[in-house]
Amino acid sequence: MKIGEGFSVGLRGMWVNKMRSLLTMLGIIIGVAAVLAMVAIGDGAKSIILADADKLGGPSQLTMYRSGHIRKGDRWVRNRSSEYFEYEDVLAIEAECPSVKTVIPRIPQWRGVLVQAEGGVETRTGTNGVDAAFATGMKWNVQQGRFFSEDDINNEAKVCVLGSEVVMALFEGKDPLGKEIKIARGAGRRGHYGDGGRGKRERSSERFTVIGTMEERGRSLRFGWNLDDRVYLPLTTVQERFTGNDRIVMLTVVAKDISLVDKAEEEIKAVMRKRHRNQDNFFTIRKMAESMEQFAKIEKIIKWTLGPIAAFSLLVGGIGIMNMMLVSVTERTREIGLRKALGAKRRDILFQFLIEAVMMCSVGGLLGIGLGILAGQGMADIAVKIVKIVPEWPAVISTAWMIGSFTFSAVIGIVFGVYPAIKAAQLSPIEALRTE
C-alpha cells in the first residue's frame, strides 16, 4: 500500500465514525492542551521575571546595602558595626575586582519627600542620590535632556532628573527642562539614609534645576519600587545638602556576566575586608541571579509535576485509541478478508490500521495544540485579574513544546495502534470472509 493511499483510507475510516473518533481522541486533546496551557503560563511568568530584572539593570546585578540587622548563625541580630560604605569603596571595587563591570553608589529616600514646582503644584515622592554611571549601569535611557555628568558630581550641582510619573504630577506632561523645583527632605525618622539617624540635618529644602527626564520604566515586582516615581539627584549634592555626611547607603554592582556573579561577590567581600578592618558582615548582598535561580527551580518542579499528569492523560487517550481500533478491526473483518482475497499482503493491512491510529492521535494532538493556545491565553487573562501585580501576563507558547506535543501524540498512535494493526493483519482471509 502506498503512503498516500494509506492516509486516504485512514481519513475515510475516521470520517465514517466522526463522533466516536472525536470522543476517542479526547484524552489526547485534553492531555496536550493541559500541558501547553501550563507551559504557556509558566513561560509567561518567566518572561515577566526577566523583564523585571531588566528594569533593575539585568540579572548580573548585585545590591549591597548596610543592614539594620545582620545574620549570625541561624538568627538575625542588630548591626552594631561602625562601618559604612564610602565612595572610595566604589573606586576600590571597580579597580580590584576583575569580575565587576561597574559600581553605582546610591542614597535613596523611598517616600515622603515633598517636591514643589512653580505655581505651587506639588507631590510627595522619593529621591535617589546617584552618580553619573547610574543611567548606563541600569540600562535606562533618558527621554529628554541629559543625565548627570562628572562635572555635576564633582561640583555638587543643584540639578535633577525626573521620572515620568513625577513629570506628569508636577508638569502634566509638559516640557520641564530648565524649570526649577523645590525639594524638602525631612529627617525625622530613623534609617532613611542608613546611618542610624546620626549625622543628619533636621530638615532641608533646596531648589534644583531640571536637566532631564527618564523613559518610563515601571514598578519593580521584586522590591515594589515605582522607578518612575522618583527624583534623581547627584550623589555629592545629596551628601552636602541633605545628609550632612559622606556615607553611602547602597551600592549596585553589575558583574561582567551572569556567570561571574558568585565570583564577583567573593572579590567584593575580599576588598571590603581589606578596607573595613577585616569586616564583611556589616552589609548584606542580594543577587538578582538568586531570584532567577529560585524561579528556575520552581519552573522545573512545575514541569516535572506536569509530566506525569500529561503522561497519564495521554496514556488514557492511547488506551482509548487502542480500544477503538480493536472495535474497528472487529467491525471491518469482512473488509479485511476481501482485501486479502484481492491480493493485499499482511504488511498492507498492518500499515492501513497503523496509519489510521497515528492519524487519529496526530489530529488529536493538533486539536490539543489549538485548545492549549486558547486555554493558555484564557488562563493568562485570569492570572492578571487574580494576581494584580502586572498589567499583562503573556501566554508564551513555545514552538519546541508544540512540535514535541505533536510528535509525542504520533508516537502514542504507533505504540497503541500496533496491537490492533497486528491483529488485523493476522486474520485469515477465509475466516474473515465467512464472518457475518
N, C-alpha and C positions, 0 to 999 in steps of 0.2 A: 504493500500500500504506500502510495506517495504521501509526503508530509501534508501537501495542500488538501488532498482527498481526506486524510485523517482529521484535519481541522474542520473540514466541512461536515463530516459525519458527526464529529463531536459537538459542533454547534447545533446541528439538527436535533441531536439527542437531548441537549439542554433545552432547546426551544419547545419541543413537544410537551415537556413537563415543566413549564415555566415556574409555577408556584412551588412545586416540590424542589426544583433546583435552587430557587431563592432561599427557601427555608433551610435547605441543606447547607448552603453557603453562609448562613447566618453566623455560625461560630467563627468562621474565618473573618468575616466582615467586622464583627464586634472586636475580636482579638487584635486585628491590625489597627482599627480605629482607636481603640483604647491606648495602645502603645504610642501611636503617633500623636494623639492629643496630649498625653502626659509629657512626652518628649518636647512637644511644642511649648508647653507651659514652662518646663524646666529650662530649656534653652532660652526662652524669652526672659526668664528671671536672670539667667547668666548674662545676657546682653545688658540688662538693667544694671547689674553689679559692675560690669566692665565700664559702662558709660559713667556710673557714679565714681569709679576710680579715676577715670579721665578728668572728671570735674576737679578733682583734688590734685591733679598733676600726674596721674598714672600709677600703675601698680608697683613700680620700682621705688616707691617713696617710703621714707620712714619719718615719723613725727616724734621728736624729743621734747618733753616738757618737764618742768620742775614740779615734782609731785608734792601735794599736800600730805600724802601718805605713801609709804613705801612698803614693799613686801619683805618680810623677814621670816624665812621658813615657810610655814603654812598660814601665816596671818599678816594682816596689814597693821602697821604702826605709824604714828605721826612722824613726819620728816622733820628732824631737828638739826639737819645739816645747815651750816652757814654758807655753803657753796651755791653759786648761781651761774647761769650762763652769761658769758661776756662776748663782745664782738671778736675778741682775739681767739675765742674758741672756733668761731666760724672760719677764720683765716687758717687756723691750725688744722682743722678737719679737711678743708679743701686742699691744703698743701701736703698733708701727711697720710691721707687715706686714698690709695690708688683706685679703690672701687667706687669712690664717690664722684659724682659729676658736678653737683653744685649744692650749696647750703643756703637756705633762706631764713634769716632771723625774723622773728615776729613778736610784736607786743599787742595782743588783742584785748579789747574790751567788748564782750559779746553783745551787750544790750544796755539800754538805759542812758545812752548818750543823746543829749539834746542838740539837734542840728537845725539852724535857722538860716533861711535865705532872705534876700532883700524883699521888703514888703511884709515881713512878719510871718511868712509861711514857714512852718516848722514841722519836724518829725523826730521821733525817737528811734534810734538805730544803734548799730555797733561800729566801732572803728578798728582798724588794724594797722599798726606801725610796721612797715616793711622796708626793704632796701630795693635797689634798682634791679636786682635779679628776680624779683617776685613774679612779674608777668611772664618772663621767659621760662622760669623754672616750673610754673604752674600751667604752662602751655595755654595761656589765656591772652587773647588778642584785645587790643584797645579799639573801642568803637569810634571815638572821636578824640582828637588832640594827641597827647603823648603820655607815656608813663614817666616815672621819676628817672632823672639822670644821676650820675655820680656826683655832679656839682650840687644837685638838690640835697643829696645825703650829706655831703661834706659841709655844706653851708647852712644846714638845718633850716632849709627853705620852708616858708609857710605856704605850701601848695598842697593840693589834694586831688585824688582821682575818685570818681563816684561810681558805685554800682548802679545798674539800670533801674532798680526799684527806687533808689534814693533820688535819681534824676526825675522819675515820674512824680514822686511825692513832693519834691521841692520846686520843680520847674515845669511840671505837667508835660514832660517830654520835649520841651523847647531846649534850644542850644544853651548849655550852661557854661561853656568855655569863657574864661575871663571874668566870670561873676565871682563875687565874694560870698562865703558862707561863714557863719559863726558856730563854733563847736564848743560846747560846755561839757566837760567830762568831770563827773563827780567822783570822789574817792572816799565816800562814806562807808562803803562795805569792804570787808577784808577779802583779799585774794584776787582782786580784779587784775592785778598786774603780776601775780605770782610771787610777791615779795613779803607776804605775810602781813601786809598793812603798814610796813615800816618804810620810811623814806619817801612817802608820797605827800603831795600837796593836798590841802583840804579840798579845794575845788579850783578849777582853772577854766577860763573862757578865752578863746583865741579866734582870730579871723584868718581864713585861708582862701587862697585863690584857686578856683577850679581849673586844672590844666588838662584834664582828660576824663573820659568815661569808658567803662569796660563793657564788652559784649555780654549779653545775657548768658548766665551760666546755670542758674537754678539752685535747688536745695540739695545739700549732701544727705543721702539716705543714711550713711554710716554715722555721721556726727549730728545731723539735724540742723546744720548751719544753712542759712539762706545766704549764699555767696553774693547775691545781687543786692542784698540789703546791708551794705557796708560802705563806709567811707575809708579810703586808703590814704595813709599819711606817711611821710618819710620817717623812718625809724629814729633817726637822731633828733628830729623835731619833737616826736612824742617823748623821748627821754628828757629833752631840755624843757619843753613847755608843760608837760603833764606829769610824768612820773618823778622827775627830780633826781634820777639816778641812772647809771649806765647798765642796769640789769636788763636781761632779755628773758622773756617768758618761755618762748618756744623756738625750736629750730626744726625746719622742714628740710630733710636731707633727701636728695634724689640720687639713687645709685645709677651707675652707668648702664646696668641691665638688671632685669628682674632676677636673673640667676646669681647676681652678685650681692643681693640684699643682705643675706646672712653674713657674708664676708665683710660687707660694709659695716654692719653692726659691731663685729669684733674689732675692726680697725678703729671705729669711733670710740668704743669703750677704752681701748688702749690709749688713745690720745687724751681722753678726758681724765683717765687715771694719772697720766703724766702731768697734766695741767692743774688738777684739783686735789692735790695731796693724797693721791692713791685712792680717790673715791670715784666710784662709778655707779653708786646706788642712790644718789640724791635726785636722780631724774628717771623718768620712765620712757621706754621706747615702744611705740606702736608701729607695726609694719603693715602696710596696706596689703602686702602679699599674704599675710596670715589670714585675713578675712577671705581672700580669694581662695586660699587652700582649703579653708573650712567649708566654703561653699562648694568647692570641687568634691570634697568628701561627701557632703550631703547629697549632691547631684549623683554621685556614683552609687550611694546607698539606694537612692530612689530608683535608679535604673536597674540595679541588681534586684530590687524588690519587684519591679515591674516585669522583669524577665520571666520568673516562674508563673506569674499571673497570665502573661501573654502566652507562654508555652502551654499552660493548662487550657486556655481558651482555644488555642489553635489545635491542641490535641483533641478536644471535644469536637471541633469542626472537622478534623481529619477523620474521626470515627464516624461522624455523620456522613461524610463523603463516601467512606468505605461501605457503610450500610446501604446507602442509596445505590451504589454501583452493584452491590450484590443483588439487590432487588431488581435492578435493571438487567443484570445477566439472566436472572430467572424469567423475567418478562419477555426477553428477546431471544430465548433459546431457539425457537424455530428460525429466527432470522440468522442466528449464528450457524445453525445446521445448513441452511440454504446457501449461505456464503461459502461454507466449506465444501459443499457439494459442487459448487460452481468453480472451485479451484483455489479458494482462499487458503493461505497457509496459516499455521499456528501463530507465527510472528505478526501476520496481518491482523488477526483478531486481538492479539495481545496489544499491539500498537494502537488499534482503534479505541479500546476501552481505557488504555493508559492515557491517551491524548484527551479523552473526554474528562477523566478525573483531574488531569493537570489543568485543563482549560477551566473547569469549574472552580478550582482553587485560585487560579490566576485572576479570573473575573471577580471572584470574591475578594482577592487582595486589592484589585483596582478600586472596587466599590468601597472597601475598607479605608483605602488611602483618601478617597474623596470625602468620606464621612469623617475621617480623622482630622482633615484640614478644617472642615466646618466646625467640628466639636472643639478643636484646639482654639479657634478664633472665638467661639462662644464662651469657653472656659476663661479665656484671657479677658473678655469683656466683664465677666462675673468677678474675676480676681481684682480688677481695678475698683469695682464697687465695694468689694468686701475689704480688701487691703488698700486703704486710701493713702498710699504713700507716693504713688506716681500717677501722672495724668493719663499715661498709656502703658499698657502691658503688651508688648509684641508677642505674637504667636509665631515662633521661628520653626518652620518645617524644614528639616534637613533633607537634602536630596539623597544623601547616603542612607538615611533611615527609610526613605520611600523605596529606594532600589532594594535595600535589604529586606524590607517587608514583602515586596512583590516576589523576590527570589525565594524567600522562605515559604511563601504561600505555594509557589510552584513545586518546591521540594516536598511539602506536605502532600500535594496531589500525587507525586510519584510514589512516596512512601506508602500512603494509604490506598493508592489505586492499583498497586502491583498485585495484591492478592486476588481482587475481583477479576483483574485482567487475565491472570494466570488460570483462574477457574474457568473463565470463558474460553480461553484458548485450548484447554484440555478436554472440552466437551467433544464427544464422539458425534460426527455428523449424522449417523444413522439414528442414534438415540435421540439427538436433538430434533430431527425431522419427525420422529414418532410422537414427540411431546405435544399435547393439546394445550 
